[in-house]
Amino acid sequence: MAMFNSFRSARSKLAVAGFRRLWTCRALLADQSENDNSRKAESQQSIHEENDEEYEKNIKIKILDASLKFVPDVGWSKQAISAGAESIGYPGVIHGLFPNGSAALVQYFYSTCNRELNQILEKEALAIKANSSSSQKTPEQQIYDAVEIRLRMVIPYKKTWPQAMAIMSLPPNVPTALANLLTLVDDICYYAGDRSVDINWYTRRMILAAIYKATELYMLQDTSEDHKETWLFLDRRIKDTLQIQTLLFNSTKPDEALNRVTETATTVFITARNILGLNK
């Protein structure tokens, strides 16, 4: 605005003081140059801040990734983060970069596993698309395989996983935990061929979330070789789901069918709370 006011002032005084025109123009140019320099400085500062943020983010990722190998021994804790930091040359006190503490470590593991599963499913989908003559899995088999792959990622941390579940069940962490679970089941349903945009979209994902959590809890107590009992349990739950879907689509009482689905999901979460001791 100052620049435009100077410009108007210069125009109004040209007839009286023509010699001032050159000075005014120089003043305008100087003002414009100053503004340009200011904008460049702000831009450079913004870039510098972004670089700092990106640098800090990369450090955090490196530390969290290095921390995972200490989880089986010390659990999902600040001690694991400190040990991870020290193992890659950072001071142990750098765990202060993680205000959420152990929750940040659990979140990193969960989101990393979700991304890895997504990449596996995407790769399989592209391979099938490239070779149309290859036999395709049924949606049920795709779901079974995807859930098994994802749960096997937890097995190395099985001893401490109840602690991780308890951490993410704390009120401040519940939204993140739900987002992680919904992202997981949405990816699985999508690559299994579910492109629905109606109420079935929510129904299928709610059912799959219940199946995943139920199988996860079963796995924590499974002592069979290679967790064979867990995979049999998963297979039975998927077959039960097919019966529920048949009920949903063919029942003359849709409200009754939805109530059964809700009861199933509620039972899973009550069981989870009991196992984790959260009802005491």
Backbone torsions as a table, in degrees:
resi	resn	phi	psi	omega
1	MET	NA	-38.2	179.3
2	ALA	-62.6	-36.2	-178.9
3	MET	-65.0	-43.2	-179.8
4	PHE	-68.7	-36.7	177.4
5	ASN	-63.3	-40.4	178.2
6	SER	-63.3	-38.6	-179.6
7	PHE	-64.6	-43.9	179.8
8	ARG	-65.3	-40.0	179.8
9	SER	-62.7	-39.6	179.8
10	ALA	-64.2	-41.2	-179.0
11	ARG	-65.0	-38.5	-176.3
12	SER	-72.6	-19.7	-175.2
13	LYS	-108.6	7.3	-177.0
14	LEU	-61.8	-39.7	-176.1
15	ALA	-69.1	-32.2	-176.3
16	VAL	-87.1	-40.5	-174.9
17	ALA	-134.7	74.3	-177.9
18	GLY	-61.2	-31.1	-177.2
19	PHE	-67.7	-17.4	-178.3
20	ARG	-82.1	-8.4	-177.1
21	ARG	-61.8	-44.1	-178.8
22	LEU	-62.7	-42.4	-180.0
23	TRP	-62.1	-43.7	-179.6
24	THR	-62.0	-44.8	-180.0
25	CYS	-61.2	-41.3	178.6
26	ARG	-64.1	-38.5	178.6
27	ALA	-63.7	-43.0	178.1
28	LEU	-60.9	-45.1	179.6
29	LEU	-63.3	-40.3	179.2
30	ALA	-64.7	-41.7	179.1
31	ASP	-63.7	-43.6	179.6
32	GLN	-64.0	-42.0	178.9
33	SER	-62.2	-39.5	179.4
34	GLU	-64.3	-41.8	178.6
35	ASN	-64.1	-42.0	178.9
36	ASP	-61.6	-43.2	179.1
37	ASN	-63.6	-37.4	179.3
38	SER	-64.7	-43.7	179.1
39	ARG	-63.7	-40.2	178.8
40	LYS	-63.7	-40.6	179.6
41	ALA	-63.6	-43.1	178.3
42	GLU	-63.7	-41.2	179.2
43	SER	-63.3	-43.6	179.5
44	GLN	-64.9	-38.1	178.1
45	GLN	-64.6	-41.4	179.4
46	SER	-62.7	-43.7	178.5
47	ILE	-62.8	-40.5	179.7
48	HIS	-62.5	-42.8	179.4
49	GLU	-64.8	-41.4	178.4
50	GLU	-63.0	-40.4	178.2
51	ASN	-63.5	-40.0	178.5
52	ASP	-63.7	-43.2	180.0
53	GLU	-64.4	-43.0	179.8
54	GLU	-64.9	-40.5	179.0
55	TYR	-62.0	-45.3	179.3
56	GLU	-64.7	-39.7	179.0
57	LYS	-61.3	-43.3	179.7
58	ASN	-64.0	-39.0	177.8
59	ILE	-62.4	-44.9	-179.9
60	LYS	-59.6	-44.1	-179.7
61	ILE	-61.9	-43.5	179.5
62	LYS	-61.8	-42.4	-178.4
63	ILE	-67.7	-46.4	-179.5
64	LEU	-62.7	-40.3	179.4
65	ASP	-63.9	-41.8	179.0
66	ALA	-70.2	-23.9	-176.7
67	SER	-74.4	-25.6	-173.4
68	LEU	-59.9	-33.9	-177.8
69	LYS	-69.8	-14.4	179.0
70	PHE	-94.7	-10.6	-176.9
71	VAL	-61.2	-43.9	-179.7
72	PRO	-57.1	-25.7	-177.9
73	ASP	-94.7	-42.1	-175.1
74	VAL	-114.9	2.0	176.4
75	GLY	80.9	-175.6	180.0
76	TRP	-85.2	86.0	-169.1
77	SER	-145.0	171.2	175.0
78	LYS	-65.5	-28.0	177.7
79	GLN	-62.9	-39.0	178.4
80	ALA	-65.8	-39.9	179.3
81	ILE	-65.7	-42.6	178.7
82	SER	-62.6	-44.0	179.6
83	ALA	-64.4	-39.6	178.1
84	GLY	-64.1	-41.1	179.0
85	ALA	-62.9	-45.5	-178.6
86	GLU	-65.5	-31.4	-177.8
87	SER	-68.7	-19.2	179.2
88	ILE	-116.4	19.3	170.5
89	GLY	94.3	10.1	177.2
90	TYR	-104.2	153.2	178.4
91	PRO	-67.2	146.5	-178.0
92	GLY	-61.0	-28.2	-177.7
93	VAL	-70.9	-5.0	-178.9
94	ILE	-69.5	-6.2	176.1
95	HIS	-59.7	-14.2	175.9
96	GLY	-63.8	-14.4	175.6
97	LEU	-68.0	-13.1	-175.5
98	PHE	-115.4	86.7	-177.9
99	PRO	-61.8	-25.7	179.2
100	ASN	-85.3	-2.3	174.6
101	GLY	58.7	-127.9	-175.6
102	SER	-61.1	-30.1	179.6
103	ALA	-61.8	-34.4	178.7
104	ALA	-64.6	-36.4	179.7
105	LEU	-69.9	-43.4	178.1
106	VAL	-63.6	-44.4	179.6
107	GLN	-60.4	-42.1	179.2
108	TYR	-61.8	-45.9	-180.0
109	PHE	-62.2	-46.5	-176.6
110	TYR	-63.7	-47.6	-177.9
111	SER	-68.2	-34.8	177.4
112	THR	-64.8	-43.2	177.7
113	CYS	-64.3	-39.7	177.8
114	ASN	-61.7	-43.3	179.2
115	ARG	-65.3	-39.8	179.4
116	GLU	-63.6	-43.1	177.7
117	LEU	-63.7	-42.2	179.0
118	ASN	-58.3	-41.9	179.3
119	GLN	-65.5	-38.4	178.0
120	ILE	-64.4	-46.5	-178.8
121	LEU	-65.6	-39.6	178.7
122	GLU	-64.7	-42.0	179.6
123	LYS	-62.2	-42.9	178.3
124	GLU	-63.3	-41.9	-179.6
125	ALA	-63.6	-41.1	179.3
126	LEU	-67.6	-36.5	178.7
127	ALA	-65.0	-41.2	178.3
128	ILE	-66.2	-40.7	179.8
129	LYS	-65.2	-36.7	-179.4
130	ALA	-72.7	-27.0	-179.8
131	ASN	-124.0	83.4	-174.9
132	SER	-65.3	-18.9	-178.2
133	SER	-79.7	-14.6	-179.0
134	SER	-72.3	146.5	-179.2
135	SER	-69.9	136.9	-179.0
136	GLN	-99.4	148.0	176.2
137	LYS	-75.3	154.7	171.9
138	THR	-72.3	157.0	177.4
139	PRO	-55.4	-37.4	-179.8
140	GLU	-64.6	-40.7	178.9
141	GLN	-68.5	-36.9	177.6
142	GLN	-62.7	-42.1	178.8
143	ILE	-65.1	-44.9	179.3
144	TYR	-57.6	-50.2	-178.0
145	ASP	-62.2	-42.0	-177.9
146	ALA	-64.9	-43.7	179.2
147	VAL	-64.6	-41.4	179.1
148	GLU	-63.1	-45.8	179.0
149	ILE	-57.4	-45.7	-177.5
150	ARG	-66.3	-42.0	-179.2
151	LEU	-69.9	-31.3	177.7
152	ARG	-63.9	-23.9	176.5
153	MET	-67.9	-22.1	-178.6
154	VAL	-86.1	-25.5	-172.9
155	ILE	-52.4	-43.0	179.0
156	PRO	-60.5	-18.8	-178.5
157	TYR	-113.8	19.1	-173.0
158	LYS	-57.4	-40.3	-176.5
159	LYS	-61.7	-35.7	-176.6
160	THR	-104.1	1.3	-175.8
161	TRP	-65.3	-34.8	175.0
162	PRO	-56.7	-35.0	176.8
163	GLN	-64.2	-42.7	179.0
164	ALA	-62.2	-42.1	179.0
165	MET	-63.6	-40.1	179.6
166	ALA	-65.7	-40.8	179.1
167	ILE	-60.8	-45.2	-176.7
168	MET	-77.7	-7.7	176.2
169	SER	-90.0	-5.4	176.2
170	LEU	-68.1	142.5	-174.3
171	PRO	-46.5	-44.9	-178.8
172	PRO	-65.5	-22.4	-174.6
173	ASN	-100.5	-8.6	-176.5
174	VAL	-59.0	-45.5	179.5
175	PRO	-58.0	-40.2	178.7
176	THR	-67.3	-41.5	179.7
177	ALA	-62.7	-43.1	178.7
178	LEU	-65.5	-39.8	178.5
179	ALA	-61.9	-40.8	178.1
180	ASN	-62.2	-45.3	-178.6
181	LEU	-66.1	-43.3	-179.2
182	LEU	-66.3	-36.9	176.4
183	THR	-62.8	-42.9	-179.8
184	LEU	-61.0	-53.4	-175.8
185	VAL	-69.1	-31.3	177.8
186	ASP	-65.9	-43.0	177.5
187	ASP	-61.7	-44.2	-179.0
188	ILE	-62.8	-46.1	179.5
189	CYS	-63.6	-41.0	-178.5
190	TYR	-61.1	-48.6	-177.7
191	TYR	-76.8	-12.8	173.5
192	ALA	-85.4	0.1	174.3
193	GLY	103.0	7.3	-179.4
194	ASP	-82.2	106.6	177.8
195	ARG	-116.4	18.9	-176.5
196	SER	-65.5	151.1	178.5
197	VAL	-125.5	17.0	-178.9
198	ASP	-108.3	-162.4	-177.9
199	ILE	-62.2	-25.5	179.5
200	ASN	-63.1	-25.5	177.9
201	TRP	-58.3	-47.6	-179.0
202	TYR	-71.6	-40.8	-177.1
203	THR	-60.9	-48.7	-178.4
204	ARG	-62.2	-40.8	-177.8
205	ARG	-71.6	-34.8	176.7
206	MET	-65.7	-42.5	179.3
207	ILE	-64.6	-44.5	-179.5
208	LEU	-65.0	-37.8	177.0
209	ALA	-60.8	-41.1	178.5
210	ALA	-65.2	-41.6	178.7
211	ILE	-62.9	-45.4	-177.8
212	TYR	-61.8	-48.2	-177.4
213	LYS	-66.7	-38.1	178.8
214	ALA	-64.1	-43.4	-179.9
215	THR	-68.4	-36.9	177.5
216	GLU	-60.5	-45.5	179.8
217	LEU	-66.5	-38.9	178.4
218	TYR	-63.3	-41.6	-178.3
219	MET	-60.9	-35.6	-178.4
220	LEU	-62.9	-24.4	-179.3
221	GLN	-106.2	-0.2	-175.6
222	ASP	-82.3	126.0	178.2
223	THR	-113.3	9.4	-179.1
224	SER	-72.3	161.0	-178.9
225	GLU	-63.3	128.2	-179.6
226	ASP	54.0	23.8	178.3
227	HIS	56.6	41.4	-179.2
228	LYS	-60.8	-37.6	-179.8
229	GLU	-64.6	-33.0	178.3
230	THR	-64.9	-43.0	-178.0
231	TRP	-70.7	-31.5	174.3
232	LEU	-68.1	-39.8	176.6
233	PHE	-61.1	-43.8	178.4
234	LEU	-60.6	-43.4	-179.8
235	ASP	-61.2	-41.6	179.1
236	ARG	-65.7	-38.7	-179.4
237	ARG	-66.5	-37.5	179.0
238	ILE	-67.7	-39.1	177.1
239	LYS	-65.1	-37.4	175.5
240	ASP	-62.0	-37.3	179.9
241	THR	-63.2	-39.5	178.2
242	LEU	-60.2	-37.5	177.4
243	GLN	-67.3	-38.7	178.1
244	ILE	-64.8	-42.0	178.9
245	GLN	-62.6	-40.0	177.3
246	THR	-62.0	-40.1	178.2
247	LEU	-64.4	-41.5	-178.7
248	LEU	-64.0	-41.4	-174.1
249	PHE	-83.6	-25.2	-174.0
250	ASN	-109.8	-12.4	-176.2
251	SER	-70.5	141.9	175.3
252	THR	-84.3	-3.4	179.1
253	LYS	-124.9	77.5	-177.1
254	PRO	-59.3	-31.3	179.2
255	ASP	-63.8	-39.4	178.6
256	GLU	-64.8	-40.4	180.0
257	ALA	-64.3	-45.0	179.9
258	LEU	-64.5	-34.7	178.0
259	ASN	-63.6	-36.9	179.1
260	ARG	-66.5	-40.1	178.0
261	VAL	-62.8	-44.0	-179.9
262	THR	-63.0	-41.5	179.0
263	GLU	-62.5	-39.6	179.0
264	THR	-62.3	-47.7	-179.5
265	ALA	-63.8	-40.9	-179.4
266	THR	-63.6	-41.1	179.3
267	THR	-60.7	-39.9	-180.0
268	VAL	-61.1	-47.5	-176.2
269	PHE	-72.0	-31.1	174.8
270	ILE	-66.1	-41.8	177.4
271	THR	-60.9	-41.4	179.5
272	ALA	-61.0	-44.6	180.0
273	ARG	-63.4	-38.9	179.9
274	ASN	-65.7	-43.9	-180.0
275	ILE	-61.3	-41.3	-177.6
276	LEU	-82.0	-5.1	179.3
277	GLY	73.0	26.5	-175.5
278	LEU	-86.2	-6.3	179.7
279	ASN	-94.1	-0.5	-179.0
280	LYS	-79.5	NA	NA
